[in-house]
């Protein structure tokens, strides 16, 4: 489900954000502002084309250079060049003249809005790449937040509907319609972030005060659910295991399911040691903040190719995504999203690498 939401809904939020930014007043400064900002707000996700080189290559480069501060002015320049081409090919002159310097500046603002949106969720970004490959994540918003999505969508639809009503009664058409709606949607987005940021800290504090773990926690983090800012999945790491719990901040309630919410740290075996040194292993551990690398022996998933004779299957999971985003319960019988598998041969050679159901070809 996470993969479907990520691939289908996340780009929609970026497109709508760019369009609302353009309509919030930038479109009154220069022609093509909304077009440029809509395109630039989505442009960083062009890294999706790394998928043609395989799932591990796509995973390695996802939210990489295109999601960095270094690339922002370049992406804005390419967007401006595309808009200039549209302008040259258009037979109809714009209502106001284009100001290409402003178009570039507005496109860069829209590009940076993409980075900000991605930073708010728990996948994270690498804004200082390639100089610093560290991942940063705010962890306050799920990969798709329906409240934000509906606010942005409404800000673009309502002016159109009101325009239809005006045409029915013969009212004079406004040149720049929807500025107030766009600004309201952007304010709504900021308010959602503010509430979620406060509740994120509150959830961690509630978990710590409940003294859930049997031993001292090394670190604690809270992961968001969509829509409800008062519902969080909190994780704690101790020296021997991970503890998870559902926290409801409105009632300061901490809910655990006994041993089901305790994940023992797996032992390091020769197979896991070899798997961590593989291409997938290096990329995964560079990204994952809560990794779980498990030697599954001969127990490979049914939807993957069979293990070669004498090989072992090693799974890579991230506890940040090992829960259902639509309910306050986990599904341990299901493989969590963003999981990887490495097949390690009898001589510790790498026999196969998989992300989801896709195999990385040599």
C-alpha positions in Angstrom: 0.0 0.0 0.0 2.8 2.4 0.9 4.4 1.9 -2.6 1.0 2.6 -4.3 0.5 5.8 -2.3 4.1 6.9 -2.9 4.0 6.4 -6.7 0.5 7.7 -7.3 -0.4 10.3 -4.7 2.9 11.9 -3.7 3.4 13.6 -7.2 -0.1 14.9 -7.0 0.6 16.8 -3.8 3.8 18.4 -5.4 1.9 19.4 -8.6 -0.9 21.0 -6.5 1.5 22.8 -4.3 3.3 24.3 -7.2 0.0 25.4 -8.8 -1.1 27.0 -5.5 2.2 28.8 -5.1 1.8 30.2 -8.6 -1.8 31.3 -7.9 -0.9 32.8 -4.5 0.3 36.0 -6.2 3.4 35.0 -8.2 1.3 34.9 -11.4 0.7 38.6 -11.1 4.4 39.4 -11.4 5.1 37.6 -14.7 3.5 35.4 -17.3 4.0 31.6 -17.0 4.6 31.8 -13.2 2.0 29.1 -12.5 3.2 26.9 -15.3 6.9 27.2 -14.2 6.1 26.6 -10.5 3.9 23.6 -11.2 6.6 22.0 -13.3 9.5 22.8 -11.0 7.6 21.6 -8.0 7.4 18.1 -9.5 10.8 18.1 -11.4 12.9 16.6 -8.6 11.0 13.3 -8.9 12.5 12.8 -12.4 14.9 10.6 -10.5 12.2 7.9 -11.1 14.0 7.2 -14.4 16.7 5.4 -12.5 14.2 2.6 -12.2 15.1 1.6 -15.7 18.5 0.4 -14.3 16.8 -1.8 -11.7 15.2 -1.5 -8.3 18.4 -1.2 -6.3 19.7 1.6 -8.6 16.3 3.4 -8.2 16.5 3.0 -4.5 20.1 4.3 -4.4 19.3 7.5 -6.4 15.8 8.2 -5.1 15.8 11.6 -3.4 19.4 12.0 -4.2 21.0 14.8 -6.3 17.7 16.0 -7.7 16.5 16.6 -4.2 19.5 18.7 -3.1 20.1 22.4 -2.7 22.9 22.1 -5.3 20.4 21.0 -8.0 17.7 23.5 -7.2 19.0 26.4 -9.4 19.8 24.0 -12.2 16.4 22.5 -12.2 14.9 26.0 -12.1 17.0 26.9 -15.1 15.9 23.8 -17.1 12.3 24.6 -16.2 12.7 28.2 -17.3 14.2 27.0 -20.6 11.2 24.7 -21.2 8.8 27.5 -20.4 10.7 29.8 -22.8 10.3 27.1 -25.5 6.6 27.0 -24.8 6.5 30.8 -25.1 8.2 30.8 -28.5 5.9 28.1 -29.9 2.8 29.8 -28.6 0.8 31.8 -31.2 -1.1 33.7 -28.5 0.7 36.3 -26.5 0.4 36.2 -22.7 -1.8 38.6 -20.8 1.3 40.1 -19.1 4.9 40.0 -20.4 7.2 37.2 -19.2 10.1 38.3 -16.9 12.6 35.4 -17.3 14.7 36.3 -14.2 11.6 36.1 -12.0 10.4 32.9 -13.7 13.8 31.3 -12.8 13.5 32.6 -9.2 9.9 31.4 -8.8 10.8 28.0 -10.3 13.6 27.6 -7.7 11.2 28.5 -4.9 8.8 25.8 -6.2 11.7 23.3 -6.4 12.6 24.0 -2.8 8.9 23.5 -1.8 9.3 19.9 -3.1 12.3 19.4 -0.8 10.4 20.9 2.2 7.4 18.6 1.6 9.6 15.5 1.3 11.5 16.5 4.4 8.2 16.6 6.5 7.6 12.9 6.0 9.4 9.9 7.4 11.3 8.8 4.3 13.6 11.8 4.4 15.8 13.7 1.9 19.5 14.3 1.4 19.5 18.1 0.8 23.3 18.5 1.0 24.1 15.7 -1.4 26.7 14.9 -2.8 28.8 16.7 -0.2 26.9 15.2 2.7 24.9 12.0 2.1 23.2 12.2 5.5 19.4 11.7 5.5 17.2 14.2 7.2 13.5 13.6 8.1 11.0 15.6 10.2 8.8 12.6 10.7 5.6 14.6 11.2 3.5 13.8 8.1 2.8 10.5 6.4 3.9 10.1 2.8 0.4 11.4 1.7 -1.7 13.6 4.0 -5.3 13.8 2.9 -6.0 17.0 4.8 -3.2 18.8 2.9 -4.2 17.2 -0.4 -7.9 18.2 -0.1 -6.9 21.8 0.9 -4.7 22.2 -2.2 -7.2 20.5 -4.5 -10.1 22.6 -3.2 -8.0 25.8 -3.7 -7.8 25.0 -7.4 -11.3 23.6 -7.9 -13.3 26.3 -6.1 -12.2 29.3 -8.2 -13.1 27.2 -11.3 -16.6 26.4 -10.0 -17.1 30.0 -9.0 -16.0 31.1 -12.4 -18.7 28.8 -14.0 -21.3 30.5 -11.7 -20.1 33.9 -12.8 -20.4 33.0 -16.4 -24.0 31.9 -15.9 -25.0 35.3 -14.6 -22.8 37.2 -17.0 -20.4 38.6 -14.4 -17.2 40.1 -15.5 -14.4 37.5 -15.6 -11.5 38.3 -13.2 -8.0 38.2 -14.6 -6.3 36.5 -11.7 -8.8 34.3 -9.9 -8.2 32.1 -6.8 -5.5 34.0 -5.0 -7.3 33.9 -1.7 -8.0 30.2 -2.0 -4.4 29.4 -2.9 -3.1 31.4 0.1 -5.6 29.7 2.4 -4.5 26.3 1.3 -0.8 27.1 1.9 -1.7 28.4 5.3 -3.6 25.2 6.0 -0.5 23.2 5.1 1.6 25.2 7.5 -1.0 24.8 10.3 -1.1 21.1 9.8 2.7 21.0 10.1 2.6 23.1 13.3 0.0 20.9 14.9 1.8 17.7 13.9 5.2 19.0 15.0 3.7 19.7 18.5 2.0 16.3 18.7 5.1 14.5 17.5 7.1 15.8 20.5 4.1 15.1 22.7 3.9 11.5 21.6 7.5 10.9 22.4 7.1 12.5 25.8 4.1 10.4 26.6 5.9 7.2 25.6 8.9 8.1 27.7 6.8 8.9 30.8 4.9 5.6 30.5 8.2 3.6 31.1 7.2 1.0 28.5 10.7 -0.6 28.0 12.2 -3.0 30.4 15.6 -1.3 30.1 16.8 2.2 29.3 16.0 3.4 25.8 18.9 4.4 23.6 16.6 6.5 21.3 12.9 7.0 20.7 11.1 8.1 17.6 7.5 8.7 16.6 6.0 7.8 13.1 2.8 9.5 11.8 -0.5 8.1 10.7 -2.4 10.0 8.0 -5.3 12.4 8.8 -5.2 12.0 12.6 -2.4 14.2 14.2 -3.1 12.7 17.6 -2.3 9.1 16.6 1.4 8.0 16.5 3.5 4.8 16.3 6.4 5.2 18.6 9.6 3.1 18.6 12.3 2.8 21.1 15.7 1.0 20.8 17.4 -0.7 23.8 20.6 -2.6 23.8 18.9 -5.9 23.1 15.6 -5.2 21.3 13.2 -2.7 19.7 9.9 -1.7 21.5 6.9 -0.3 19.5 3.7 1.1 20.8 0.7 3.1 19.6 0.3 6.5 21.3 -2.9 8.6 21.4 -1.8 12.1 22.4 -5.3 13.4 23.1 -5.7 11.0 26.0 -2.0 10.4 26.7 -2.7 6.7 26.2 0.1 4.2 25.3 -1.1 0.9 23.8 1.2 -2.2 23.4 0.5 -5.8 22.5 2.9 -7.5 24.8 5.5 -9.6 23.1 4.1 -8.7 19.6 5.4 -5.2 20.0 8.9 -6.3 20.9 11.4 -7.1 18.2 14.7 -8.7 19.3 17.8 -7.5 17.6 18.8 -10.3 15.2 22.2 -11.9 15.5 25.0 -11.2 13.0 25.7 -14.2 10.9 28.1 -14.9 8.0 25.2 -14.5 5.7 24.1 -11.1 7.1 27.7 -9.9 7.1 28.0 -10.7 3.4 24.6 -9.3 2.6 25.4 -6.0 4.3 28.4 -5.6 2.1 26.4 -6.1 -1.1 25.2 -3.3 -3.3 21.7 -3.5 -1.8 23.0 -3.8 1.7 25.2 -0.7 1.5 22.4 1.4 -0.1 19.8 0.2 2.4 21.9 0.7 5.5 22.9 4.2 4.3 19.2 5.1 4.1 17.6 3.2 6.9 17.4 4.7 10.4 15.8 1.7 12.0 17.2 -1.3 10.1 16.4 -4.9 10.8 18.7 -7.3 8.9 17.7 -10.9 9.4 19.2 -14.2 8.2 16.1 -16.2 7.1 18.0 -19.3 6.1 16.1 -21.1 3.4 12.9 -19.2 4.0 12.6 -17.0 1.0 9.3 -15.2 0.1 6.9 -17.2 -2.1 6.7 -14.3 -4.6 10.5 -14.3 -5.2 12.6 -16.8 -7.2 13.7 -20.0 -5.4 16.9 -20.0 -3.5 19.9 -21.5 -5.2 21.2 -24.7 -3.5 23.1 -24.0 -0.4 22.2 -20.3 -0.4 20.6 -18.3 2.5 18.0 -15.5 2.3 18.7 -12.2 4.2 15.9 -9.7 4.6 16.3 -5.9 5.0 13.5 -4.0 6.7 13.0 -0.6 8.3 10.9 -0.5 11.4 9.7 3.0 10.4 7.4 1.4 7.8 6.5 -1.9 9.6 3.0 -0.7 10.4 -0.3 -0.1 8.7 -0.9 3.5 7.8 -4.7 3.2 7.8 -5.1 1.6 11.3 -3.4 1.5 14.6 -2.2 -2.0 14.2 0.8 -3.8 12.6 0.5 -6.8 10.4 3.5 -9.0 11.2 2.4 -11.7 8.7 3.0 -9.2 5.9 6.3 -8.0 4.6 6.6 -4.3 5.3 7.0 -1.9 2.4 10.5 -0.8 1.3 11.9 -4.2 2.2 14.9 -5.8 0.4 16.2 -9.3 0.1 19.7 -10.6 -0.7 20.5 -14.2 -1.6 23.9 -15.2 -0.2 25.6 -18.3 -1.6 27.5 -21.0 0.2 30.8 -19.2 -0.4 29.3 -15.9 0.7 28.9 -14.7 -2.9 25.8 -12.6 -3.8 23.3 -14.7 -5.8 20.5 -12.2 -6.0 19.2 -8.8 -4.9 15.5 -7.8 -4.7 13.5 -4.8 -3.7 9.9 -5.7 -3.3 9.2 -8.2 -6.1 11.7 -6.8 -8.5 15.2 -8.3 -9.0 18.2 -6.2 -9.6 19.9 -7.5 -12.7 23.8 -7.5 -12.9 
